[in-house]
Amino acid sequence: MQKFLKKEYRVTLRTQHRQEKNRRAADRIKAVLLSDKGWSYRQIARLF
């Protein structure tokens, strides 16, 4: 799977992930970042 996020969006999402108080929202952000890294949906699902 190819990367679909631009570099500035990745940086913004990483920052938002670190600052997010709501764990559910943080998990969703992490799933997007992992998907961008090439993780499959199945791998991401096993993580959570």
C-alpha distance matrix in Angstrom:
0.0 3.8 6.7 8.8 11.9 14.7 16.3 19.4 17.6 16.0 19.5 21.1 19.1 19.8 23.4 23.6 22.2 24.9 27.6 26.8 29.7 28.4 26.3 24.7 23.5 22.4 20.3 18.6 17.8 16.6 14.2 12.7 12.6 11.0 8.2 7.8 8.1 5.1 7.9 8.2 10.9 13.3 13.1 13.6 16.4 18.1 18.3 20.2
3.8 0.0 3.8 6.2 9.3 11.5 13.3 16.5 15.2 13.9 17.3 19.1 17.6 18.5 21.9 22.4 21.5 24.2 26.7 26.3 29.5 28.5 26.8 25.4 23.7 22.5 21.1 19.1 17.7 16.8 15.1 12.8 12.2 11.6 9.2 7.2 7.9 6.6 10.1 11.3 13.7 16.5 15.9 15.9 19.0 20.8 20.4 22.2
6.7 3.8 0.0 3.8 5.9 8.1 9.7 12.8 11.5 10.1 13.6 15.4 14.1 15.1 18.4 19.0 18.4 21.0 23.4 23.2 26.6 25.9 24.5 23.3 21.2 19.9 19.0 17.1 15.1 14.5 13.4 10.6 9.5 10.0 8.1 4.9 6.4 7.0 10.4 12.3 14.3 17.4 16.4 15.6 18.9 20.8 19.8 21.3
8.8 6.2 3.8 0.0 3.8 6.7 9.5 11.8 9.9 9.7 13.4 14.3 13.2 15.0 18.0 18.1 17.9 20.9 22.8 22.4 25.8 24.9 23.9 22.4 20.0 19.3 18.6 16.1 14.2 14.6 13.3 9.9 9.9 11.2 8.9 6.1 9.1 9.7 12.5 13.8 14.9 18.4 17.9 16.5 19.4 21.9 21.0 21.9
11.9 9.3 5.9 3.8 0.0 3.8 6.4 8.2 6.1 6.2 9.8 10.6 9.9 11.9 14.5 14.8 15.2 18.0 19.7 19.6 23.2 22.7 22.0 21.0 18.2 17.2 17.3 15.0 12.4 13.1 12.9 9.2 8.6 11.1 9.8 6.6 9.5 11.4 13.9 15.8 16.6 20.0 19.1 17.2 20.2 22.6 21.1 21.8
14.7 11.5 8.1 6.7 3.8 0.0 3.8 5.6 5.3 6.4 8.9 10.0 10.7 12.5 14.5 15.4 16.4 18.7 20.3 20.8 24.5 24.5 24.2 23.5 20.5 19.3 20.0 17.9 14.8 15.7 16.0 12.5 11.3 14.0 13.3 9.8 11.9 14.2 17.0 19.2 20.2 23.6 22.4 20.6 23.7 26.0 24.2 24.9
16.3 13.3 9.7 9.5 6.4 3.8 0.0 3.8 5.4 5.1 6.3 8.7 9.9 10.7 12.5 14.3 15.3 16.9 18.7 19.8 23.6 24.1 23.8 23.7 20.7 18.9 19.9 18.5 15.0 15.4 16.5 13.5 11.2 14.0 14.3 10.7 11.9 14.9 17.5 20.2 21.5 24.6 22.9 21.0 24.4 26.2 24.0 24.9
19.4 16.5 12.8 11.8 8.2 5.6 3.8 0.0 3.8 5.4 5.1 6.2 8.6 10.0 10.7 12.3 14.1 15.7 16.8 18.0 21.9 22.6 22.8 22.9 19.6 18.1 19.8 18.3 14.7 15.8 17.4 14.3 12.5 15.8 16.3 13.1 14.7 17.8 20.0 22.6 23.4 26.5 25.0 22.6 25.7 27.8 25.3 25.8
17.6 15.2 11.5 9.9 6.1 5.3 5.4 3.8 0.0 3.8 5.4 5.0 6.1 8.5 9.9 10.3 12.0 14.3 15.3 15.8 19.6 19.9 20.0 19.7 16.3 15.3 16.7 14.8 11.4 13.0 14.2 11.0 9.8 13.4 13.6 10.9 13.2 16.0 17.8 20.1 20.4 23.7 22.4 19.8 22.7 25.0 22.7 22.9
16.0 13.9 10.1 9.7 6.2 6.4 5.1 5.4 3.8 0.0 3.8 5.4 5.1 6.1 8.6 9.8 10.3 12.4 14.3 15.0 18.8 19.1 18.7 18.6 15.7 13.8 14.9 13.6 10.1 10.5 12.1 9.4 7.1 10.5 11.4 8.7 10.2 13.5 15.1 17.8 18.5 21.5 19.7 17.3 20.4 22.4 19.9 20.4
19.5 17.3 13.6 13.4 9.8 8.9 6.3 5.1 5.4 3.8 0.0 3.8 5.5 5.2 6.3 8.6 9.8 10.9 12.6 14.2 17.9 19.0 18.9 19.5 16.5 14.4 16.1 15.5 11.7 12.2 14.6 12.4 9.9 13.2 14.8 12.2 13.1 16.7 18.1 21.0 21.7 24.4 22.4 19.9 23.0 24.6 21.7 22.2
21.1 19.1 15.4 14.3 10.6 10.0 8.7 6.2 5.0 5.4 3.8 0.0 3.8 5.5 5.2 6.1 8.5 10.1 10.7 11.9 15.7 16.7 17.2 17.7 14.3 12.8 15.2 14.2 10.5 12.1 14.5 12.2 10.7 14.4 15.7 13.6 15.2 18.5 19.6 22.1 22.2 25.1 23.4 20.4 23.1 25.1 22.3 22.1
19.1 17.6 14.1 13.2 9.9 10.7 9.9 8.6 6.1 5.1 5.5 3.8 0.0 3.8 5.4 5.0 5.9 8.6 9.8 10.1 13.8 14.2 14.2 14.4 11.2 9.5 11.5 10.5 6.7 8.4 10.8 8.8 7.6 11.3 12.7 11.3 13.0 16.1 16.6 19.0 18.7 21.5 20.0 16.8 19.4 21.4 18.7 18.4
19.8 18.5 15.1 15.0 11.9 12.5 10.7 10.0 8.5 6.1 5.2 5.5 3.8 0.0 3.8 5.4 5.0 6.3 8.8 9.9 13.5 14.5 14.0 15.0 12.4 9.6 11.5 11.7 8.0 8.1 11.3 10.3 7.9 10.9 13.3 12.0 12.6 16.1 16.4 19.2 19.4 21.7 19.5 16.6 19.4 20.8 17.6 17.8
23.4 21.9 18.4 18.0 14.5 14.5 12.5 10.7 9.9 8.6 6.3 5.2 5.4 3.8 0.0 3.8 5.4 5.3 6.4 8.6 12.2 14.0 14.3 15.8 13.0 10.5 13.4 13.7 10.2 11.0 14.4 13.4 11.5 14.6 16.9 15.6 16.4 19.8 20.1 22.9 22.8 25.1 23.0 19.9 22.4 23.8 20.5 20.3
23.6 22.4 19.0 18.1 14.8 15.4 14.3 12.3 10.3 9.8 8.6 6.1 5.0 5.4 3.8 0.0 3.8 5.5 5.1 5.8 9.6 10.9 11.7 12.8 9.7 8.0 11.3 11.2 8.1 10.0 13.1 12.2 11.4 14.6 16.5 15.8 17.2 20.3 20.2 22.4 21.7 24.1 22.5 19.1 21.1 22.9 19.8 18.9
22.2 21.5 18.4 17.9 15.2 16.4 15.3 14.1 12.0 10.3 9.8 8.5 5.9 5.0 5.4 3.8 0.0 3.8 5.5 5.3 8.7 9.6 9.2 10.5 8.1 5.2 8.1 9.0 6.2 6.9 10.5 10.6 9.6 12.1 14.6 14.5 15.4 18.3 17.7 19.9 19.2 21.2 19.3 16.0 17.9 19.4 16.2 15.3
24.9 24.2 21.0 20.9 18.0 18.7 16.9 15.7 14.3 12.4 10.9 10.1 8.6 6.3 5.3 5.5 3.8 0.0 3.8 5.7 8.5 10.6 10.3 12.7 11.0 7.8 10.7 12.4 9.9 9.8 13.6 14.0 12.4 14.6 17.5 17.3 17.5 20.7 20.0 22.6 22.1 23.8 21.5 18.4 20.4 21.3 17.8 17.2
27.6 26.7 23.4 22.8 19.7 20.3 18.7 16.8 15.3 14.3 12.6 10.7 9.8 8.8 6.4 5.1 5.5 3.8 0.0 3.8 6.4 9.2 10.3 12.8 10.7 8.6 12.2 13.5 11.3 12.3 15.8 16.0 15.0 17.6 20.1 19.8 20.6 23.7 23.1 25.3 24.5 26.4 24.4 21.0 22.6 23.9 20.5 19.3
26.8 26.3 23.2 22.4 19.6 20.8 19.8 18.0 15.8 15.0 14.2 11.9 10.1 9.9 8.6 5.8 5.3 5.7 3.8 0.0 3.8 5.6 7.1 9.2 7.1 5.8 9.6 10.7 9.4 10.9 14.0 14.5 14.4 16.8 18.9 19.3 20.4 23.1 22.1 23.9 22.5 24.4 22.8 19.2 20.3 21.9 18.7 17.0
29.7 29.5 26.6 25.8 23.2 24.5 23.6 21.9 19.6 18.8 17.9 15.7 13.8 13.5 12.2 9.6 8.7 8.5 6.4 3.8 0.0 3.8 6.1 8.9 8.2 7.6 10.8 12.5 12.1 13.4 16.2 17.3 17.5 19.4 21.7 22.4 23.5 25.9 24.5 26.0 24.3 25.8 24.3 20.8 21.3 22.6 19.5 17.3
28.4 28.5 25.9 24.9 22.7 24.5 24.1 22.6 19.9 19.1 19.0 16.7 14.2 14.5 14.0 10.9 9.6 10.6 9.2 5.6 3.8 0.0 3.8 5.5 5.5 6.3 8.8 10.2 10.9 12.4 14.5 15.9 16.8 18.5 20.3 21.5 22.9 24.9 23.1 24.2 22.1 23.5 22.5 18.9 18.9 20.5 17.9 15.2
26.3 26.8 24.5 23.9 22.0 24.2 23.8 22.8 20.0 18.7 18.9 17.2 14.2 14.0 14.3 11.7 9.2 10.3 10.3 7.1 6.1 3.8 0.0 3.8 5.4 4.9 6.0 8.6 9.8 10.2 12.2 14.3 15.1 16.1 18.1 19.8 20.7 22.5 20.4 21.4 19.4 20.4 19.2 15.7 15.7 17.0 14.2 11.6
24.7 25.4 23.3 22.4 21.0 23.5 23.7 22.9 19.7 18.6 19.5 17.7 14.4 15.0 15.8 12.8 10.5 12.7 12.8 9.2 8.9 5.5 3.8 0.0 3.8 5.4 5.1 6.4 8.8 9.9 10.7 12.7 14.4 15.3 16.6 18.7 20.1 21.4 19.2 19.7 17.2 18.4 17.9 14.2 13.7 15.7 13.6 10.5
23.5 23.7 21.2 20.0 18.2 20.5 20.7 19.6 16.3 15.7 16.5 14.3 11.2 12.4 13.0 9.7 8.1 11.0 10.7 7.1 8.2 5.5 5.4 3.8 0.0 3.8 5.4 5.1 6.3 8.6 9.9 10.9 12.6 14.3 15.5 16.9 18.7 20.4 18.8 19.6 17.4 19.3 18.7 14.9 15.2 17.5 15.2 12.7
22.4 22.5 19.9 19.3 17.2 19.3 18.9 18.1 15.3 13.8 14.4 12.8 9.5 9.6 10.5 8.0 5.2 7.8 8.6 5.8 7.6 6.3 4.9 5.4 3.8 0.0 3.8 5.4 5.1 6.1 8.6 10.0 10.6 12.2 14.2 15.4 16.6 18.7 17.1 18.5 16.9 18.6 17.3 13.6 14.6 16.4 13.5 11.6
20.3 21.1 19.0 18.6 17.3 20.0 19.9 19.8 16.7 14.9 16.1 15.2 11.5 11.5 13.4 11.3 8.1 10.7 12.2 9.6 10.8 8.8 6.0 5.1 5.4 3.8 0.0 3.8 5.4 5.0 6.2 8.8 9.8 10.4 12.2 14.2 15.2 16.6 14.5 15.5 13.6 15.0 13.8 10.2 10.8 12.6 10.0 8.0
18.6 19.1 17.1 16.1 15.0 17.9 18.5 18.3 14.8 13.6 15.5 14.2 10.5 11.7 13.7 11.2 9.0 12.4 13.5 10.7 12.5 10.2 8.6 6.4 5.1 5.4 3.8 0.0 3.8 5.4 5.0 6.4 8.8 9.9 10.6 12.5 14.4 15.6 13.9 14.5 12.4 14.6 14.1 10.3 11.0 13.8 11.9 10.0
17.8 17.7 15.1 14.2 12.4 14.8 15.0 14.7 11.4 10.1 11.7 10.5 6.7 8.0 10.2 8.1 6.2 9.9 11.3 9.4 12.1 10.9 9.8 8.8 6.3 5.1 5.4 3.8 0.0 3.8 5.4 5.2 6.3 8.7 9.9 10.7 12.6 14.6 13.7 15.2 13.9 16.4 15.3 11.7 13.4 15.9 13.4 12.4
16.6 16.8 14.5 14.6 13.1 15.7 15.4 15.8 13.0 10.5 12.2 12.1 8.4 8.1 11.0 10.0 6.9 9.8 12.3 10.9 13.4 12.4 10.2 9.9 8.6 6.1 5.0 5.4 3.8 0.0 3.8 5.4 5.0 6.1 8.5 9.7 10.5 12.6 11.2 13.1 12.3 14.3 12.5 9.1 11.4 13.2 10.4 10.1
14.2 15.1 13.4 13.3 12.9 16.0 16.5 17.4 14.2 12.1 14.6 14.5 10.8 11.3 14.4 13.1 10.5 13.6 15.8 14.0 16.2 14.5 12.2 10.7 9.9 8.6 6.2 5.0 5.4 3.8 0.0 3.8 5.5 5.1 6.1 8.5 9.8 10.8 8.9 10.0 8.7 11.1 10.0 6.4 8.6 11.1 9.2 9.0
12.7 12.8 10.6 9.9 9.2 12.5 13.5 14.3 11.0 9.4 12.4 12.2 8.8 10.3 13.4 12.2 10.6 14.0 16.0 14.5 17.3 15.9 14.3 12.7 10.9 10.0 8.8 6.4 5.2 5.4 3.8 0.0 3.8 5.5 5.1 6.2 8.7 10.1 9.6 10.9 10.1 13.2 12.4 9.4 11.8 14.5 12.9 12.8
12.6 12.2 9.5 9.9 8.6 11.3 11.2 12.5 9.8 7.1 9.9 10.7 7.6 7.9 11.5 11.4 9.6 12.4 15.0 14.4 17.5 16.8 15.1 14.4 12.6 10.6 9.8 8.8 6.3 5.0 5.5 3.8 0.0 3.8 5.4 5.0 6.4 9.0 9.1 11.5 11.9 14.6 12.8 10.2 13.4 15.3 13.1 13.8
11.0 11.6 10.0 11.2 11.1 14.0 14.0 15.8 13.4 10.5 13.2 14.4 11.3 10.9 14.6 14.6 12.1 14.6 17.6 16.8 19.4 18.5 16.1 15.3 14.3 12.2 10.4 9.9 8.7 6.1 5.1 5.5 3.8 0.0 3.8 5.3 4.9 6.6 5.6 8.4 9.2 11.4 9.2 7.2 10.8 12.2 10.3 11.8
8.2 9.2 8.1 8.9 9.8 13.3 14.3 16.3 13.6 11.4 14.8 15.7 12.7 13.3 16.9 16.5 14.6 17.5 20.1 18.9 21.7 20.3 18.1 16.6 15.5 14.2 12.2 10.6 9.9 8.5 6.1 5.1 5.4 3.8 0.0 3.8 5.3 5.2 4.9 6.5 7.3 10.4 9.4 7.7 10.9 13.1 12.1 13.3
7.8 7.2 4.9 6.1 6.6 9.8 10.7 13.1 10.9 8.7 12.2 13.6 11.3 12.0 15.6 15.8 14.5 17.3 19.8 19.3 22.4 21.5 19.8 18.7 16.9 15.4 14.2 12.5 10.7 9.7 8.5 6.2 5.0 5.3 3.8 0.0 3.8 5.4 7.3 9.6 10.9 14.0 12.7 11.2 14.6 16.6 15.3 16.6
8.1 7.9 6.4 9.1 9.5 11.9 11.9 14.7 13.2 10.2 13.1 15.2 13.0 12.6 16.4 17.2 15.4 17.5 20.6 20.4 23.5 22.9 20.7 20.1 18.7 16.6 15.2 14.4 12.6 10.5 9.8 8.7 6.4 4.9 5.3 3.8 0.0 3.8 5.9 9.2 11.6 13.8 11.7 10.9 14.7 15.8 14.3 16.4
5.1 6.6 7.0 9.7 11.4 14.2 14.9 17.8 16.0 13.5 16.7 18.5 16.1 16.1 19.8 20.3 18.3 20.7 23.7 23.1 25.9 24.9 22.5 21.4 20.4 18.7 16.6 15.6 14.6 12.6 10.8 10.1 9.0 6.6 5.2 5.4 3.8 0.0 3.8 6.4 9.4 11.5 9.9 10.1 13.6 14.8 14.2 16.5
7.9 10.1 10.4 12.5 13.9 17.0 17.5 20.0 17.8 15.1 18.1 19.6 16.6 16.4 20.1 20.2 17.7 20.0 23.1 22.1 24.5 23.1 20.4 19.2 18.8 17.1 14.5 13.9 13.7 11.2 8.9 9.6 9.1 5.6 4.9 7.3 5.9 3.8 0.0 3.8 6.6 8.1 6.2 6.6 10.0 11.0 10.6 13.0
8.2 11.3 12.3 13.8 15.8 19.2 20.2 22.6 20.1 17.8 21.0 22.1 19.0 19.2 22.9 22.4 19.9 22.6 25.3 23.9 26.0 24.2 21.4 19.7 19.6 18.5 15.5 14.5 15.2 13.1 10.0 10.9 11.5 8.4 6.5 9.6 9.2 6.4 3.8 0.0 3.8 5.3 5.2 6.4 8.6 10.1 11.0 13.0
10.9 13.7 14.3 14.9 16.6 20.2 21.5 23.4 20.4 18.5 21.7 22.2 18.7 19.4 22.8 21.7 19.2 22.1 24.5 22.5 24.3 22.1 19.4 17.2 17.4 16.9 13.6 12.4 13.9 12.3 8.7 10.1 11.9 9.2 7.3 10.9 11.6 9.4 6.6 3.8 0.0 3.8 5.5 5.2 6.1 8.7 10.0 11.0
13.3 16.5 17.4 18.4 20.0 23.6 24.6 26.5 23.7 21.5 24.4 25.1 21.5 21.7 25.1 24.1 21.2 23.8 26.4 24.4 25.8 23.5 20.4 18.4 19.3 18.6 15.0 14.6 16.4 14.3 11.1 13.2 14.6 11.4 10.4 14.0 13.8 11.5 8.1 5.3 3.8 0.0 3.8 5.4 5.1 6.3 8.8 10.2
13.1 15.9 16.4 17.9 19.1 22.4 22.9 25.0 22.4 19.7 22.4 23.4 20.0 19.5 23.0 22.5 19.3 21.5 24.4 22.8 24.3 22.5 19.2 17.9 18.7 17.3 13.8 14.1 15.3 12.5 10.0 12.4 12.8 9.2 9.4 12.7 11.7 9.9 6.2 5.2 5.5 3.8 0.0 3.8 5.5 5.2 6.5 9.1
13.6 15.9 15.6 16.5 17.2 20.6 21.0 22.6 19.8 17.3 19.9 20.4 16.8 16.6 19.9 19.1 16.0 18.4 21.0 19.2 20.8 18.9 15.7 14.2 14.9 13.6 10.2 10.3 11.7 9.1 6.4 9.4 10.2 7.2 7.7 11.2 10.9 10.1 6.6 6.4 5.2 5.4 3.8 0.0 3.8 5.5 5.2 6.7
16.4 19.0 18.9 19.4 20.2 23.7 24.4 25.7 22.7 20.4 23.0 23.1 19.4 19.4 22.4 21.1 17.9 20.4 22.6 20.3 21.3 18.9 15.7 13.7 15.2 14.6 10.8 11.0 13.4 11.4 8.6 11.8 13.4 10.8 10.9 14.6 14.7 13.6 10.0 8.6 6.1 5.1 5.5 3.8 0.0 3.8 5.4 5.4
18.1 20.8 20.8 21.9 22.6 26.0 26.2 27.8 25.0 22.4 24.6 25.1 21.4 20.8 23.8 22.9 19.4 21.3 23.9 21.9 22.6 20.5 17.0 15.7 17.5 16.4 12.6 13.8 15.9 13.2 11.1 14.5 15.3 12.2 13.1 16.6 15.8 14.8 11.0 10.1 8.7 6.3 5.2 5.5 3.8 0.0 3.8 5.5
18.3 20.4 19.8 21.0 21.1 24.2 24.0 25.3 22.7 19.9 21.7 22.3 18.7 17.6 20.5 19.8 16.2 17.8 20.5 18.7 19.5 17.9 14.2 13.6 15.2 13.5 10.0 11.9 13.4 10.4 9.2 12.9 13.1 10.3 12.1 15.3 14.3 14.2 10.6 11.0 10.0 8.8 6.5 5.2 5.4 3.8 0.0 3.8
20.2 22.2 21.3 21.9 21.8 24.9 24.9 25.8 22.9 20.4 22.2 22.1 18.4 17.8 20.3 18.9 15.3 17.2 19.3 17.0 17.3 15.2 11.6 10.5 12.7 11.6 8.0 10.0 12.4 10.1 9.0 12.8 13.8 11.8 13.3 16.6 16.4 16.5 13.0 13.0 11.0 10.2 9.1 6.7 5.4 5.5 3.8 0.0
